[in-house]
Amino acid sequence: MAKIKVKQTKSRIGSPKDQKRTLDALGLRKMNKVVEHDDTPTIRGMITKVQHLVTIVE
């Protein structure tokens, strides 16, 4: 299965609780941290929800 790398580029401070929980579920707890996940529709949906806080790393 294809992999996707996600990096948190903006702070979670001031974000709603649901977005903070989404970042936690993705494994992003600190700025500039990169995590790797399988490229599934579930993960893509989570990334879309917090797209203003994260970027996809190639």
N, CA, C and O atoms as a GROMACS GRO file, in nm:
protein
  232
    1MET      N    1   0.084  -0.118   0.000
    1MET     CA    2   0.000   0.000   0.000
    1MET      C    3   0.089   0.125   0.000
    1MET      O    4   0.198   0.124   0.057
    2ALA      N    5   0.042   0.229  -0.064
    2ALA     CA    6   0.118   0.354  -0.073
    2ALA      C    7   0.125   0.420   0.064
    2ALA      O    8   0.034   0.408   0.147
    3LYS      N    9   0.233   0.489   0.086
    3LYS     CA   10   0.253   0.562   0.212
    3LYS      C   11   0.243   0.712   0.186
    3LYS      O   12   0.266   0.759   0.074
    4ILE      N   13   0.208   0.785   0.290
    4ILE     CA   14   0.198   0.930   0.282
    4ILE      C   15   0.264   0.988   0.407
    4ILE      O   16   0.240   0.940   0.518
    5LYS      N   17   0.346   1.091   0.389
    5LYS     CA   18   0.412   1.158   0.501
    5LYS      C   19   0.344   1.291   0.526
    5LYS      O   20   0.320   1.369   0.433
    6VAL      N   21   0.313   1.316   0.652
    6VAL     CA   22   0.242   1.438   0.691
    6VAL      C   23   0.328   1.512   0.793
    6VAL      O   24   0.382   1.452   0.886
    7LYS      N   25   0.339   1.644   0.776
    7LYS     CA   26   0.418   1.727   0.866
    7LYS      C   27   0.330   1.838   0.923
    7LYS      O   28   0.258   1.905   0.849
    8GLN      N   29   0.336   1.858   1.054
    8GLN     CA   30   0.263   1.967   1.116
    8GLN      C   31   0.344   2.095   1.100
    8GLN      O   32   0.457   2.103   1.147
    9THR      N   33   0.285   2.194   1.032
    9THR     CA   34   0.358   2.317   1.002
    9THR      C   35   0.309   2.438   1.081
    9THR      O   36   0.379   2.539   1.089
   10LYS      N   37   0.191   2.428   1.140
   10LYS     CA   38   0.138   2.539   1.219
   10LYS      C   39   0.097   2.487   1.356
   10LYS      O   40   0.071   2.368   1.375
   11SER      N   41   0.092   2.579   1.451
   11SER     CA   42   0.061   2.544   1.589
   11SER      C   43  -0.086   2.507   1.606
   11SER      O   44  -0.174   2.557   1.536
   12ARG      N   45  -0.109   2.418   1.702
   12ARG     CA   46  -0.246   2.378   1.734
   12ARG      C   47  -0.312   2.473   1.834
   12ARG      O   48  -0.431   2.459   1.863
   13ILE      N   49  -0.237   2.569   1.886
   13ILE     CA   50  -0.291   2.663   1.984
   13ILE      C   51  -0.404   2.744   1.920
   13ILE      O   52  -0.388   2.801   1.812
   14GLY      N   53  -0.516   2.749   1.987
   14GLY     CA   54  -0.631   2.824   1.937
   14GLY      C   55  -0.722   2.745   1.846
   14GLY      O   56  -0.825   2.795   1.803
   15SER      N   57  -0.684   2.620   1.814
   15SER     CA   58  -0.768   2.536   1.727
   15SER      C   59  -0.880   2.472   1.810
   15SER      O   60  -0.864   2.451   1.930
   16PRO      N   61  -0.991   2.441   1.745
   16PRO     CA   62  -1.100   2.372   1.817
   16PRO      C   63  -1.055   2.234   1.865
   16PRO      O   64  -0.961   2.176   1.812
   17LYS      N   65  -1.125   2.182   1.966
   17LYS     CA   66  -1.089   2.053   2.024
   17LYS      C   67  -1.091   1.940   1.923
   17LYS      O   68  -1.006   1.852   1.927
   18ASP      N   69  -1.188   1.941   1.831
   18ASP     CA   70  -1.195   1.832   1.734
   18ASP      C   71  -1.073   1.830   1.643
   18ASP      O   72  -1.028   1.722   1.603
   19GLN      N   73  -1.020   1.946   1.609
   19GLN     CA   74  -0.899   1.950   1.526
   19GLN      C   75  -0.777   1.904   1.606
   19GLN      O   76  -0.688   1.839   1.552
   20LYS      N   77  -0.772   1.938   1.734
   20LYS     CA   78  -0.662   1.892   1.818
   20LYS      C   79  -0.666   1.740   1.831
   20LYS      O   80  -0.561   1.675   1.828
   21ARG      N   81  -0.785   1.684   1.844
   21ARG     CA   82  -0.799   1.538   1.852
   21ARG      C   83  -0.758   1.471   1.721
   21ARG      O   84  -0.700   1.362   1.722
   22THR      N   85  -0.788   1.536   1.610
   22THR     CA   86  -0.749   1.483   1.480
   22THR      C   87  -0.597   1.481   1.467
   22THR      O   88  -0.540   1.383   1.418
   23LEU      N   89  -0.531   1.588   1.511
   23LEU     CA   90  -0.385   1.590   1.509
   23LEU      C   91  -0.328   1.480   1.598
   23LEU      O   92  -0.230   1.414   1.560
   24ASP      N   93  -0.388   1.459   1.714
   24ASP     CA   94  -0.343   1.351   1.803
   24ASP      C   95  -0.360   1.215   1.737
   24ASP      O   96  -0.272   1.129   1.747
   25ALA      N   97  -0.472   1.196   1.669
   25ALA     CA   98  -0.498   1.068   1.602
   25ALA      C   99  -0.398   1.044   1.489
   25ALA      O  100  -0.363   0.929   1.460
   26LEU      N  101  -0.353   1.151   1.426
   26LEU     CA  102  -0.251   1.138   1.321
   26LEU      C  103  -0.111   1.118   1.381
   26LEU      O  104  -0.019   1.082   1.308
   27GLY      N  105  -0.095   1.140   1.511
   27GLY     CA  106   0.034   1.124   1.575
   27GLY      C  107   0.117   1.251   1.574
   27GLY      O  108   0.238   1.246   1.596
   28LEU      N  109   0.053   1.364   1.548
   28LEU     CA  110   0.123   1.492   1.542
   28LEU      C  111   0.100   1.568   1.672
   28LEU      O  112  -0.009   1.617   1.698
   29ARG      N  113   0.205   1.576   1.753
   29ARG     CA  114   0.193   1.644   1.881
   29ARG      C  115   0.283   1.766   1.892
   29ARG      O  116   0.263   1.850   1.980
   30LYS      N  117   0.382   1.777   1.804
   30LYS     CA  118   0.474   1.890   1.807
   30LYS      C  119   0.488   1.950   1.668
   30LYS      O  120   0.460   1.885   1.567
   31MET      N  121   0.531   2.075   1.665
   31MET     CA  122   0.556   2.142   1.538
   31MET      C  123   0.670   2.072   1.463
   31MET      O  124   0.764   2.022   1.524
   32ASN      N  125   0.661   2.070   1.331
   32ASN     CA  126   0.763   2.016   1.241
   32ASN      C  127   0.785   1.865   1.255
   32ASN      O  128   0.883   1.813   1.203
   33LYS      N  129   0.696   1.796   1.324
   33LYS     CA  130   0.706   1.651   1.334
   33LYS      C  131   0.649   1.589   1.207
   33LYS      O  132   0.546   1.634   1.155
   34VAL      N  133   0.715   1.485   1.158
   34VAL     CA  134   0.671   1.416   1.037
   34VAL      C  135   0.631   1.275   1.076
   34VAL      O  136   0.706   1.205   1.144
   35VAL      N  137   0.513   1.232   1.032
   35VAL     CA  138   0.467   1.095   1.054
   35VAL      C  139   0.431   1.033   0.920
   35VAL      O  140   0.399   1.103   0.824
   36GLU      N  141   0.437   0.901   0.914
   36GLU     CA  142   0.407   0.829   0.791
   36GLU      C  143   0.287   0.738   0.815
   36GLU      O  144   0.283   0.664   0.913
   37HIS      N  145   0.191   0.743   0.724
   37HIS     CA  146   0.070   0.662   0.733
   37HIS      C  147   0.044   0.597   0.598
   37HIS      O  148   0.098   0.639   0.496
   38ASP      N  149  -0.039   0.492   0.600
   38ASP     CA  150  -0.088   0.436   0.475
   38ASP      C  151  -0.182   0.536   0.410
   38ASP      O  152  -0.254   0.609   0.479
   39ASP      N  153  -0.181   0.540   0.280
   39ASP     CA  154  -0.266   0.635   0.206
   39ASP      C  155  -0.405   0.576   0.189
   39ASP      O  156  -0.437   0.516   0.086
   40THR      N  157  -0.489   0.593   0.293
   40THR     CA  158  -0.625   0.542   0.291
   40THR      C  159  -0.724   0.660   0.291
   40THR      O  160  -0.686   0.771   0.326
   41PRO      N  161  -0.848   0.636   0.253
   41PRO     CA  162  -0.948   0.743   0.257
   41PRO      C  163  -0.968   0.801   0.397
   41PRO      O  164  -0.996   0.920   0.410
   42THR      N  165  -0.954   0.719   0.500
   42THR     CA  166  -0.969   0.767   0.637
   42THR      C  167  -0.861   0.869   0.671
   42THR      O  168  -0.890   0.977   0.723
   43ILE      N  169  -0.737   0.836   0.640
   43ILE     CA  170  -0.625   0.926   0.667
   43ILE      C  171  -0.638   1.052   0.582
   43ILE      O  172  -0.612   1.163   0.631
   44ARG      N  173  -0.678   1.037   0.456
   44ARG     CA  174  -0.696   1.154   0.369
   44ARG      C  175  -0.802   1.248   0.426
   44ARG      O  176  -0.786   1.370   0.420
   45GLY      N  177  -0.910   1.193   0.482
   45GLY     CA  178  -1.014   1.275   0.542
   45GLY      C  179  -0.965   1.350   0.664
   45GLY      O  180  -1.002   1.465   0.687
   46MET      N  181  -0.880   1.284   0.744
   46MET     CA  182  -0.825   1.349   0.861
   46MET      C  183  -0.732   1.463   0.820
   46MET      O  184  -0.731   1.570   0.882
   47ILE      N  185  -0.654   1.441   0.715
   47ILE     CA  186  -0.564   1.545   0.665
   47ILE      C  187  -0.644   1.663   0.611
   47ILE      O  188  -0.607   1.778   0.633
   48THR      N  189  -0.753   1.635   0.542
   48THR     CA  190  -0.838   1.741   0.489
   48THR      C  191  -0.896   1.827   0.600
   48THR      O  192  -0.909   1.949   0.586
   49LYS      N  193  -0.931   1.763   0.712
   49LYS     CA  194  -0.991   1.837   0.824
   49LYS      C  195  -0.893   1.938   0.884
   49LYS      O  196  -0.934   2.045   0.930
   50VAL      N  197  -0.764   1.904   0.885
   50VAL     CA  198  -0.664   1.993   0.945
   50VAL      C  199  -0.564   2.042   0.839
   50VAL      O  200  -0.447   2.064   0.869
   51GLN      N  201  -0.611   2.059   0.717
   51GLN     CA  202  -0.521   2.094   0.607
   51GLN      C  203  -0.452   2.228   0.626
   51GLN      O  204  -0.347   2.252   0.567
   52HIS      N  205  -0.510   2.317   0.706
   52HIS     CA  206  -0.448   2.447   0.730
   52HIS      C  207  -0.336   2.439   0.833
   52HIS      O  208  -0.263   2.536   0.853
   53LEU      N  209  -0.322   2.324   0.900
   53LEU     CA  210  -0.217   2.306   1.000
   53LEU      C  211  -0.106   2.213   0.955
   53LEU      O  212   0.000   2.210   1.017
   54VAL      N  213  -0.128   2.137   0.849
   54VAL     CA  214  -0.032   2.035   0.806
   54VAL      C  215   0.003   2.052   0.657
   54VAL      O  216  -0.067   2.120   0.581
   55THR      N  217   0.112   1.986   0.619
   55THR     CA  218   0.147   1.976   0.476
   55THR      C  219   0.185   1.830   0.449
   55THR      O  220   0.225   1.756   0.540
   56ILE      N  221   0.173   1.791   0.324
   56ILE     CA  222   0.214   1.658   0.281
   56ILE      C  223   0.357   1.668   0.230
   56ILE      O  224   0.388   1.749   0.143
   57VAL      N  225   0.445   1.584   0.286
   57VAL     CA  226   0.587   1.585   0.250
   57VAL      C  227   0.609   1.479   0.143
   57VAL      O  228   0.561   1.366   0.156
   58GLU      N  229   0.680   1.514   0.039
   58GLU     CA  230   0.709   1.418  -0.069
   58GLU      C  231   0.832   1.338  -0.037
   58GLU      O  232   0.872   1.252  -0.115
   0.00000   0.00000   0.00000
